[in-house]
Each structure stands twice: as structure tokens, then as C-alpha cells.
Amino acid sequence: MFKVGEALIGQEPELAHIDLVIGDKSGPAGQAFLNGLTNLSEGHTPLLGVIKPNLPTKPSTLIVPKVTIQDMGDTEKIFGPAQEAVSKAVADSLEEGIIEEEEVEDKVIIASVFIHPEAKDFQKIYRYNYGATKLAIKRALNEYPTPKEVIKEKDIGGHPIMGNRITRLSKPPYLQVALDTTNFQHVEKLLKEIPEDDHIIFEVGTPLVKKYGVDVVSRMREIREDAFIVVDLKTLDTGNLEARMVADAGGDGVVVAGIASKPTIEGVIEEADKTGIYSIIDTINMKNPIELLKQLDQKPDILELHRAIDVEDEAEHAWGNIENIKKELDGGLVSVAGGIKSKNVQEAIEAGADILVVGRAITGAKDPEGAAREIIDEIKTSL
């Protein structure tokens, strides 16, 4: 038996974060337990779970401080409220039948405990660590979460330290606001005015990135920290290098031109995959994107059907082949760009578009917030 559990409870600075393992004494958990007791580490010395002096808890529990113990103040928090809380939670789990009594002598628990250096309230330290330990034990023994729960929840909300930043586009359709300007003051205004919504993506347009470089992403995050930001480099060469530049700058997606060479496109896709960002092929000036997709050994995350700004008044979009494109994308998304307005949002979505790229209809509007809301409202009617 080898079970893993985790729980976070409370508020800083007294919040408790517990990582624990429950396993057999005769297995790897038992070996780790012995190693922890005999191989001490300065500042992270493990201690046995003791409810009170001379009363260790059962199953035998080893408590490992996650944060380096610097002085006697830190020591008192671990050897006082944290030790009692973890030990009592284990004992209560035994009493309540969460842990089977007949197995108690065959099992051990290893609990890693986080105590914030600025934590002061011993009562809160006790309560939060007690609750977190008990919850982590239940989760471990119930094998929480299931694979289905992980897949369902992974893109909902976010880590409390990172905030609610969206990193995966799992619930299309989306509105992508194309910031095709060289005026950063206007960009700042738009970032502040366009409503907060999980279905909004921001695009660093090619003119904007040419003027300010990829570091413009950092400036944008100072205004809108949790935004999903795509950088439209329209890469034509050195694909892996430019994809890495966007990832290092904090971007969430990078655009490569579909008319680039196959090695360049695949370099972008491979590097984007390594760094956890989206690879996007822009089909501007391409006649047959499906043929390109068939040639690629690895498919992009997004294919953008793009009509250039310079010819928007000359031709209508052709969205009828999105279904066939998706067959070649291995689960990837399709975005449409050029001439998208609120009046044709439903038409694009019905054709299969996952992302609607809108530029001047929002960025050039007298009321950008209202223009964005109008399109978002149209998008949400399809959800």
C-alpha cells in the first residue's frame, strides 16, 4: 500500500498545507520513515507525531517541516501546535474508522507540514493543520482526485499563489482581442476597459511586438496579470528560438506564419510544447491549409484562418472547411480572423470556429468595453 494525500486550509500567515504519504512499514513508505528518523537535515529535522508527551499517535507518524526552522520561535510552532494538530488528526481518523484499526501497526504516515515564518496565532496553526491533515488522510485513502476529476478541474480556477490565470483553452468559443497598434497608451486603456472574462484572449499584434519587442508582455501583465496573451510574431525563421522568446517573456501562445518552411513551423510547435505554451499557425496568404497540416509530423494547438486587414473589404470569409481542418488537427482549435463583428459571431461559431479574432471592431470603437461585451454575450449564447 502506498497512498498520497494533500490539503490546504486556512489563511496566511497561519494557513496549513499538508502533503502526506500512507503506506506499509514493509514497503517504500516504511523505508522513507526510517530514513527520515536516522538521516537528519539541518532546519528540516523530522519529528514523531506525539499528541502529548509520552503519547505518540497511531499509526506511527513522521512530521517533516517544509520551511527551514531558523530559531526557537520556529521550533515552538512545529513542536507545539503543528505536532499536536497532525498527531490528533491521525488519532481521530483512527477513532472514526477512516483508518482501519486492524492495520494500524502495519502502516506509517509521513506528513510534510508548511508553517509560514510569520505565523503567530498558535490556535489557528493548530486548527488549520488539524483540518488539513484529516482532509489529506481522507483524500489519500479515497484516492482523491480521480483521473476524471483532474481532467475536469485542471483548468478551473487556479493556484492561490498564481491566481486564476487561464493556461489552457478548454472551454471554447473565445474572443481574441487583437491589439494591432503601436500606441502602448491605447493598449493600456484597452486592458483596463475590456471586461474581465474567462472567454477573452489578448493578442499582441505584429505592429505592437515589432515596436516594443516580446517584453511588452511583461508590461501588459503589470496591468492585467491573469490575462491569456498570444504573441503574433508571424515567425518565418528560427522557429524554436522565437517560440522560446515568447515563453520566456510570459506569453501563452506564439504565432508562426503558415507560409514558413516546414522545419520552422515544426520548430515552433516543438518548442511551444516543451515550454507549455500554445503553437498557432496563421494561414494568411495560404490557399490550402489542410495540405500543410497533412505534411506536419506534429500538429499545432491552433490553426488560424486569417483574412488580411488589407483585403478585408475585398472578400468574404470561407468557413465551410473548418470541419475538415479539425480532422487534421488532432484535437486542436480553429480560430477565424478578419471582419468578425457581433452580427456574424453566430455564423462563425456554427461553422465550427473556436476562437473569434476581433481587432478594430473593439480596439477602434468609441466604447471598447461595450463592443467587447456585445461579442462576448453573443459567444455565450452558444455555450
C-alpha positions as CSV (number, residue, x, y, z in Angstrom):
1,M,0.0,0.0,0.0
2,F,1.2,3.5,-0.9
3,K,-1.3,6.3,-0.8
4,V,-0.7,10.1,-1.3
5,G,-2.9,12.9,0.0
6,E,-2.8,16.7,0.0
7,A,-4.8,19.5,1.5
8,L,-4.6,23.3,2.0
9,I,-6.7,25.1,4.6
10,G,-6.8,28.5,6.2
11,Q,-5.5,31.9,5.5
12,E,-2.0,33.4,5.6
13,P,0.1,33.6,7.6
14,E,-1.3,30.7,9.6
15,L,-2.6,28.6,6.7
16,A,-1.7,24.9,6.6
17,H,-0.5,22.9,3.7
18,I,-0.1,19.2,4.2
19,D,1.4,16.7,1.9
20,L,1.4,13.1,3.2
21,V,2.0,9.5,2.4
22,I,0.3,6.5,4.0
23,G,2.0,3.1,3.3
24,D,3.2,-0.2,4.6
25,K,6.1,-0.4,7.1
26,S,7.5,-3.2,4.9
27,G,7.3,-1.0,1.7
28,P,8.9,2.2,0.4
29,A,6.9,4.3,2.9
30,G,8.4,2.4,5.8
31,Q,11.9,2.8,4.4
32,A,11.4,6.5,3.9
33,F,10.1,6.7,7.5
34,L,13.3,5.1,8.9
35,N,15.5,7.2,6.6
36,G,13.8,10.3,7.9
37,L,14.4,9.4,11.5
38,T,18.0,8.5,11.0
39,N,19.2,10.9,8.4
40,L,18.6,14.3,9.9
41,S,18.8,17.5,7.9
42,E,19.6,20.9,9.4
43,G,16.5,23.1,9.6
44,H,14.2,20.3,8.4
45,T,14.6,17.7,11.3
46,P,11.7,15.3,11.2
47,L,9.8,14.6,14.5
48,L,7.5,11.8,15.6
49,G,3.8,12.6,15.8
50,V,3.0,13.0,19.5
51,I,-0.4,14.0,20.9
52,K,1.2,14.9,24.2
53,P,4.5,13.9,25.9
54,N,4.8,10.2,26.0
55,L,1.7,9.6,23.9
56,P,2.7,9.0,20.2
57,T,-0.2,8.8,17.7
58,K,-1.1,5.7,15.8
59,P,-0.3,4.8,13.0
60,S,3.2,6.0,13.7
61,T,3.6,9.4,12.0
62,L,6.7,11.3,11.0
63,I,6.3,15.1,10.7
64,V,8.7,16.8,8.2
65,P,8.9,20.7,8.3
66,K,8.8,22.1,4.8
67,V,10.1,25.5,5.7
68,T,13.6,25.8,7.2
69,I,13.5,26.2,11.0
70,Q,15.6,29.2,11.8
71,D,15.2,29.8,15.5
72,M,13.4,28.7,18.7
73,G,10.3,30.6,17.6
74,D,10.0,28.4,14.5
75,T,10.8,25.3,16.6
76,E,8.0,26.1,19.1
77,K,5.4,26.3,16.2
78,I,6.5,22.8,14.9
79,F,6.9,21.1,18.2
80,G,3.8,22.7,19.7
81,P,0.6,23.3,17.7
82,A,1.6,21.7,14.5
83,Q,2.9,18.5,16.1
84,E,-0.2,18.2,18.2
85,A,-2.6,19.0,15.4
86,V,-1.2,16.4,13.0
87,S,-1.0,13.8,15.7
88,K,-4.5,14.4,16.9
89,A,-5.9,14.3,13.3
90,V,-4.3,10.9,12.8
91,A,-5.7,9.6,16.1
92,D,-9.2,10.9,15.3
93,S,-9.0,9.4,11.9
94,L,-8.3,6.1,13.6
95,E,-11.2,6.5,16.1
96,E,-13.6,7.5,13.3
97,G,-12.8,4.4,11.2
98,I,-11.1,6.4,8.4
99,I,-8.0,4.4,9.2
100,E,-8.7,0.7,9.9
101,E,-7.7,-0.3,13.4
102,E,-6.6,-3.8,12.5
103,E,-4.0,-2.3,10.1
104,V,-2.6,0.4,12.4
105,E,0.6,-1.4,13.3
106,D,1.4,-2.3,9.7
107,K,1.2,1.3,8.4
108,V,3.1,4.5,8.7
109,I,2.3,8.1,7.8
110,I,4.8,10.8,6.6
111,A,3.4,14.3,6.8
112,S,5.2,17.3,5.3
113,V,4.0,20.4,7.1
114,F,4.1,24.1,6.0
115,I,4.4,26.7,8.7
116,H,4.7,30.3,7.5
117,P,7.7,32.1,9.2
118,E,5.3,35.0,10.1
119,A,2.6,32.7,11.6
120,K,1.9,33.8,15.2
121,D,-1.5,32.5,16.3
122,F,-0.9,29.1,17.8
123,Q,-4.7,28.3,17.9
124,K,-5.0,29.0,14.2
125,I,-1.9,26.9,13.5
126,Y,-3.4,24.1,15.4
127,R,-6.9,24.3,13.8
128,Y,-5.7,24.6,10.3
129,N,-3.1,21.9,10.5
130,Y,-5.6,19.5,12.2
131,G,-8.2,20.1,9.4
132,A,-5.7,19.9,6.6
133,T,-4.1,16.6,8.0
134,K,-7.5,15.0,8.4
135,L,-8.6,16.0,4.9
136,A,-5.4,14.8,3.4
137,I,-5.8,11.4,5.1
138,K,-9.3,11.0,3.7
139,R,-8.2,12.1,0.3
140,A,-5.3,9.6,0.3
141,L,-7.4,6.6,1.4
142,N,-10.2,7.5,-1.0
143,E,-7.6,8.0,-3.9
144,Y,-8.8,11.6,-4.4
145,P,-8.8,13.0,-7.0
146,T,-9.8,10.5,-9.7
147,P,-8.3,11.0,-13.2
148,K,-11.6,12.2,-14.4
149,E,-11.7,14.9,-11.6
150,V,-8.2,16.0,-12.5
151,I,-9.1,16.5,-16.2
152,K,-12.4,18.2,-15.3
153,E,-10.9,20.6,-12.8
154,K,-7.4,21.4,-14.1
155,D,-8.4,24.5,-16.0
156,I,-11.0,25.8,-13.5
157,G,-9.7,28.5,-11.1
158,G,-6.0,28.4,-10.2
159,H,-3.3,28.1,-7.6
160,P,-3.8,30.6,-4.7
161,I,-0.3,32.0,-5.2
162,M,-0.6,32.2,-9.0
163,G,-4.1,33.5,-9.0
164,N,-6.8,32.5,-11.6
165,R,-4.7,32.8,-14.7
166,I,-6.0,30.7,-17.6
167,T,-3.3,28.5,-19.1
168,R,-5.4,26.1,-21.2
169,L,-8.2,26.9,-23.6
170,S,-10.6,24.1,-22.7
171,K,-14.0,25.8,-23.0
172,P,-14.3,27.4,-26.4
173,P,-15.5,29.6,-28.0
174,Y,-13.3,32.5,-27.1
175,L,-13.0,36.1,-28.1
176,Q,-9.4,37.1,-29.0
177,V,-8.9,40.9,-29.0
178,A,-6.1,41.7,-31.5
179,L,-4.1,44.7,-30.3
180,D,-2.9,45.8,-33.7
181,T,-1.5,49.2,-32.7
182,T,1.9,50.8,-31.9
183,N,0.4,53.0,-29.2
184,F,1.0,51.4,-25.8
185,Q,-1.1,54.1,-24.0
186,H,-4.0,52.8,-26.1
187,V,-3.2,49.2,-25.2
188,E,-3.1,50.2,-21.5
189,K,-6.5,51.8,-21.8
190,L,-8.0,48.7,-23.6
191,L,-6.5,46.3,-21.0
192,K,-8.2,48.3,-18.3
193,E,-11.6,48.8,-20.0
194,I,-12.2,45.4,-21.6
195,P,-14.2,43.3,-19.1
196,E,-12.7,40.5,-17.1
197,D,-13.9,37.2,-18.6
198,D,-12.6,33.7,-18.9
199,H,-13.5,33.7,-22.6
200,I,-11.2,36.6,-23.5
201,I,-7.8,36.3,-25.0
202,F,-5.5,39.2,-25.8
203,E,-3.3,39.2,-28.9
204,V,0.0,41.2,-29.1
205,G,-0.4,42.3,-32.7
206,T,2.5,42.2,-35.1
207,P,2.9,46.0,-35.2
208,L,2.9,46.2,-31.4
209,V,5.5,43.5,-30.9
210,K,7.7,44.9,-33.7
211,K,7.8,48.3,-31.8
212,Y,8.3,47.1,-28.3
213,G,9.6,43.5,-28.6
214,V,8.3,40.5,-26.7
215,D,9.0,42.3,-23.4
216,V,5.7,44.1,-24.0
217,V,4.1,41.0,-22.5
218,S,5.5,41.9,-19.1
219,R,4.2,45.4,-19.3
220,M,0.8,44.1,-20.2
221,R,0.9,41.7,-17.2
222,E,1.5,44.6,-14.9
223,I,-1.9,45.9,-15.9
224,R,-3.7,42.6,-16.4
225,E,-1.8,39.9,-14.6
226,D,-4.1,36.9,-15.3
227,A,-4.7,37.6,-19.0
228,F,-4.1,34.9,-21.6
229,I,-1.7,36.6,-24.0
230,V,-0.9,35.4,-27.6
231,V,2.1,37.0,-29.3
232,D,1.6,37.3,-33.1
233,L,5.2,37.1,-34.3
234,K,4.2,35.5,-37.7
235,T,7.6,33.7,-37.4
236,L,9.2,32.9,-40.7
237,D,12.6,31.6,-39.5
238,T,14.4,30.4,-36.3
239,G,11.1,28.9,-35.1
240,N,12.3,27.3,-31.9
241,L,14.2,30.4,-30.8
242,E,11.3,32.7,-31.3
243,A,8.9,30.4,-29.5
244,R,11.3,30.2,-26.6
245,M,11.5,34.0,-26.5
246,V,7.7,34.3,-26.1
247,A,7.6,31.6,-23.4
248,D,10.4,33.4,-21.5
249,A,8.6,36.7,-21.8
250,G,5.5,35.2,-20.2
251,G,3.3,34.7,-23.3
252,D,0.8,32.0,-23.5
253,G,0.9,31.4,-27.3
254,V,3.1,32.2,-30.2
255,V,2.1,32.6,-33.9
256,V,4.1,31.2,-36.8
257,A,3.3,32.0,-40.4
258,G,1.9,29.1,-42.4
259,I,4.0,30.1,-45.4
260,A,7.2,29.5,-43.4
261,S,9.2,26.4,-44.1
262,K,8.2,23.0,-42.5
263,P,11.3,22.9,-40.2
264,T,10.5,26.5,-39.0
265,I,6.8,25.6,-38.3
266,E,7.7,22.3,-36.6
267,G,10.4,24.1,-34.6
268,V,7.8,26.5,-33.2
269,I,5.4,23.6,-32.4
270,E,8.0,21.5,-30.6
271,E,9.4,24.4,-28.6
272,A,5.9,25.6,-27.6
273,D,5.1,22.1,-26.5
274,K,8.3,22.0,-24.4
275,T,7.6,25.3,-22.7
276,G,3.8,24.7,-22.1
277,I,2.5,27.5,-24.4
278,Y,0.2,27.3,-27.5
279,S,1.5,27.0,-31.0
280,I,-0.6,28.8,-33.6
281,I,-0.3,28.7,-37.4
282,D,-1.5,31.8,-39.2
283,T,-2.8,30.9,-42.7
284,I,-2.6,34.4,-44.1
285,N,-2.0,34.3,-47.9
286,M,-2.4,30.5,-47.9
287,K,-4.8,28.7,-50.2
288,N,-4.9,25.2,-48.7
289,P,-4.1,24.9,-45.0
290,I,-5.2,21.3,-44.9
291,E,-2.3,20.3,-47.2
292,L,0.1,22.0,-44.8
293,L,-1.4,20.1,-41.8
294,K,-1.0,16.8,-43.6
295,Q,2.7,17.4,-44.1
296,L,3.4,18.2,-40.4
297,D,4.6,15.4,-38.1
298,Q,3.3,17.3,-35.1
299,K,0.2,19.4,-35.3
300,P,-0.3,22.9,-33.9
301,D,-2.6,23.7,-31.0
302,I,-4.5,26.3,-33.1
303,L,-4.9,26.9,-36.8
304,E,-6.0,30.5,-37.6
305,L,-8.0,31.1,-40.8
306,H,-6.9,34.7,-41.4
307,R,-8.0,37.3,-43.9
308,A,-5.5,40.1,-44.0
309,I,-6.6,43.6,-42.9
310,D,-5.5,45.0,-46.3
311,V,-8.1,42.8,-48.1
312,E,-10.9,42.7,-45.7
313,D,-13.1,44.8,-48.0
314,E,-12.5,42.6,-51.0
315,A,-13.6,39.1,-49.9
316,E,-15.8,37.2,-47.6
317,H,-14.6,34.5,-45.2
318,A,-14.9,30.9,-46.3
319,W,-15.6,28.9,-43.1
320,G,-17.1,25.9,-44.7
321,N,-14.0,23.7,-44.4
322,I,-13.4,24.0,-40.6
323,E,-14.8,20.5,-40.1
324,N,-12.2,19.0,-42.4
325,I,-9.4,21.1,-40.9
326,K,-10.3,19.8,-37.4
327,K,-9.9,16.2,-38.7
328,E,-6.3,17.0,-39.4
329,L,-5.6,18.9,-36.1
330,D,-5.7,16.0,-33.7
331,G,-8.0,17.9,-31.2
332,G,-6.6,21.3,-31.9
333,L,-8.6,24.5,-32.2
334,V,-9.6,26.7,-35.2
335,S,-9.6,30.5,-35.0
336,V,-11.0,32.9,-37.6
337,A,-9.7,36.4,-38.1
338,G,-10.7,39.3,-40.3
339,G,-14.0,41.1,-40.4
340,I,-15.5,39.5,-37.3
341,K,-18.3,41.6,-35.8
342,S,-21.2,40.9,-33.4
343,K,-23.5,40.3,-36.4
344,N,-21.6,37.3,-37.7
345,V,-20.4,35.8,-34.4
346,Q,-23.1,33.0,-34.5
347,E,-22.3,32.3,-38.2
348,A,-18.6,31.7,-37.3
349,I,-19.4,29.6,-34.3
350,E,-21.9,27.5,-36.2
351,A,-19.2,26.9,-38.9
352,G,-17.0,25.4,-36.1
353,A,-14.8,28.3,-35.1
354,D,-13.4,28.0,-31.5
355,I,-11.7,31.5,-31.4
356,L,-13.0,34.7,-32.9
357,V,-10.2,37.2,-33.5
358,V,-11.5,40.8,-33.4
359,G,-9.4,43.9,-33.9
360,R,-10.7,47.3,-34.9
361,A,-14.3,46.5,-34.2
362,I,-13.3,46.6,-30.5
363,T,-10.0,48.5,-30.4
364,G,-11.3,51.3,-32.6
365,A,-14.7,51.5,-31.1
366,K,-15.8,54.6,-29.1
367,D,-16.8,52.2,-26.3
368,P,-14.4,49.2,-26.4
369,E,-15.9,47.7,-23.3
370,G,-19.4,47.8,-24.8
371,A,-18.1,46.4,-28.1
372,A,-16.3,43.5,-26.3
373,R,-19.3,42.8,-24.1
374,E,-21.6,42.6,-27.1
375,I,-19.5,39.9,-28.8
376,I,-18.9,38.0,-25.5
377,D,-22.7,38.0,-25.0
378,E,-23.1,36.5,-28.5
379,I,-20.5,33.9,-27.8
380,K,-22.1,32.9,-24.5
381,T,-25.4,32.2,-26.1
382,S,-23.7,29.3,-27.9
383,L,-22.4,27.7,-24.6
